[in-house]
Amino acid sequence: MYIQQDTLTDGQIEQLITAHLEEMKKHSPPESIHALPLAELKKQGVTVWSVRDGEELLGCGALKELSSDHGEIKSMRTAAPHMRKGVGRYMLNHLLQEAKRRGYSRISLETGAMSFFEPARKLYESVGFDSCPPFGSYEEDPNSLFMTKEL
């Protein structure tokens, strides 16, 4: 496995992001879906990385800069055939290292509050994320859980 910054031009990444958005639609009401579509991931201030094995895409993750000292994790997704193989943890560790390299003092994320999202929440908790109030432009939402980690 290796991680590389992604140009978001590969058909595999487009399919993975589309699958991610479709999965969110199955488990969250429309007003509570905060996953970014491909066009939003291409905007300035967002950097996306992919986890690959050779040419095969295993997963992805992104950092969105909220301020010079605060970043947000976005688009953490593992391709279905590679779930429960450590891809998510591998990407999360990379994102945390990158956030430190950028000089962020805090990194935050939004995830679902429903049981479907429990594995993601457990992953984030395992590396020191704690629940927090909404940050950035988020508002209170019973379907969302906000988490943050001081770096």
C-alpha positions as CSV (number, residue, x, y, z in Angstrom):
1,M,0.0,0.0,0.0
2,Y,1.1,3.5,-0.7
3,I,-0.5,7.0,-0.5
4,Q,-0.3,9.7,-3.2
5,Q,-1.9,13.0,-3.7
6,D,-4.7,12.4,-6.1
7,T,-5.5,14.5,-9.2
8,L,-9.1,13.4,-9.2
9,T,-9.0,12.6,-12.9
10,D,-8.9,8.8,-12.6
11,G,-12.1,6.9,-13.2
12,Q,-11.5,4.8,-10.1
13,I,-11.5,7.8,-7.8
14,E,-14.7,9.2,-9.4
15,Q,-16.4,5.8,-8.8
16,L,-15.3,5.7,-5.2
17,I,-16.5,9.2,-4.5
18,T,-19.8,8.5,-6.2
19,A,-20.2,5.3,-4.2
20,H,-19.4,7.3,-1.0
21,L,-22.2,9.8,-1.8
22,E,-24.6,7.0,-2.6
23,E,-23.9,5.3,0.7
24,M,-24.5,8.5,2.6
25,K,-27.9,8.9,0.9
26,K,-28.8,5.4,2.2
27,H,-28.0,6.3,5.8
28,S,-28.5,10.0,6.2
29,P,-31.3,12.4,5.4
30,P,-30.4,14.8,2.6
31,E,-30.0,17.8,4.9
32,S,-27.4,15.9,7.0
33,I,-25.2,14.7,4.1
34,H,-21.9,16.7,4.3
35,A,-19.8,14.6,2.0
36,L,-18.3,16.6,-0.8
37,P,-18.9,15.7,-4.5
38,L,-16.0,15.5,-6.8
39,A,-16.3,19.1,-8.0
40,E,-16.1,20.4,-4.4
41,L,-13.0,18.2,-3.7
42,K,-11.3,19.9,-6.6
43,K,-11.6,23.3,-5.1
44,Q,-8.7,25.3,-3.7
45,G,-8.2,24.6,0.0
46,V,-9.0,20.8,-0.3
47,T,-6.3,18.2,-0.9
48,V,-7.2,14.6,-1.7
49,W,-5.0,11.5,-1.3
50,S,-5.6,8.0,-2.5
51,V,-4.4,4.7,-1.1
52,R,-3.3,2.3,-3.8
53,D,-1.8,-1.1,-4.3
54,G,-0.2,-0.8,-7.7
55,E,-2.9,0.7,-9.9
56,E,-5.8,-0.5,-7.8
57,L,-7.5,2.2,-5.7
58,L,-8.1,1.0,-2.1
59,G,-9.4,4.2,-0.5
60,C,-9.1,8.0,-0.2
61,G,-9.2,10.8,2.2
62,A,-8.9,14.6,2.1
63,L,-8.0,17.6,4.2
64,K,-9.9,20.9,3.9
65,E,-8.2,23.9,5.3
66,L,-10.6,25.8,7.6
67,S,-7.9,28.3,8.8
68,S,-4.2,28.5,9.1
69,D,-4.3,26.3,12.2
70,H,-7.4,24.2,11.8
71,G,-8.1,21.5,9.2
72,E,-11.1,19.2,8.5
73,I,-10.9,15.6,7.4
74,K,-13.2,14.9,4.5
75,S,-14.0,12.0,2.2
76,M,-12.5,9.2,4.2
77,R,-13.6,6.2,2.2
78,T,-12.4,2.6,1.7
79,A,-13.4,0.7,-1.4
80,A,-15.8,-2.1,-0.5
81,P,-13.5,-5.0,-1.4
82,H,-10.8,-3.6,1.0
83,M,-12.8,-2.8,4.1
84,R,-11.5,-4.1,7.4
85,K,-7.9,-4.4,6.0
86,G,-6.4,-1.2,7.6
87,V,-6.8,1.1,4.7
88,G,-8.8,3.7,6.7
89,R,-6.3,3.7,9.6
90,Y,-3.4,4.0,7.1
91,M,-5.1,7.0,5.5
92,L,-6.1,8.6,8.8
93,N,-2.5,8.4,10.0
94,H,-1.4,10.1,6.8
95,L,-3.9,12.9,7.2
96,L,-2.9,13.5,10.8
97,Q,0.8,13.6,9.8
98,E,0.0,16.0,7.0
99,A,-2.1,18.3,9.4
100,K,0.9,18.5,11.7
101,R,3.2,19.2,8.8
102,R,1.0,22.1,7.8
103,G,1.1,23.5,11.3
104,Y,-2.5,22.9,12.3
105,S,-3.1,22.9,16.0
106,R,-6.4,21.2,15.6
107,I,-8.1,18.8,13.2
108,S,-11.9,18.2,13.1
109,L,-14.4,16.1,11.3
110,E,-18.1,15.5,10.9
111,T,-19.5,12.0,10.8
112,G,-22.9,10.4,11.1
113,A,-24.5,9.8,14.5
114,M,-26.4,6.7,13.4
115,S,-25.2,3.1,14.1
116,F,-24.0,2.7,10.5
117,F,-21.2,5.2,11.3
118,E,-20.0,3.4,14.5
119,P,-16.9,1.8,12.9
120,A,-15.8,5.2,11.7
121,R,-16.4,6.8,15.1
122,K,-14.4,4.0,16.8
123,L,-11.5,4.6,14.4
124,Y,-11.4,8.3,15.1
125,E,-11.7,7.7,18.9
126,S,-8.8,5.2,18.8
127,V,-6.4,8.0,17.7
128,G,-7.7,10.6,20.1
129,F,-10.6,12.4,18.6
130,D,-13.3,13.6,21.0
131,S,-16.8,14.8,20.5
132,C,-17.1,18.6,20.1
133,P,-19.7,21.2,19.2
134,P,-20.2,22.1,15.5
135,F,-17.3,23.9,13.9
136,G,-16.8,26.0,10.8
137,S,-20.1,26.5,9.0
138,Y,-21.8,23.4,10.6
139,E,-24.9,23.7,12.7
140,E,-26.3,21.4,15.4
141,D,-27.8,18.3,13.7
142,P,-29.1,15.2,15.5
143,N,-27.8,13.1,12.6
144,S,-24.2,14.4,12.9
145,L,-21.4,13.9,15.3
146,F,-18.6,16.4,15.4
147,M,-15.2,15.4,16.6
148,T,-11.9,17.2,17.0
149,K,-8.3,16.4,18.0
150,E,-5.7,18.8,19.3
151,L,-2.4,18.3,17.5
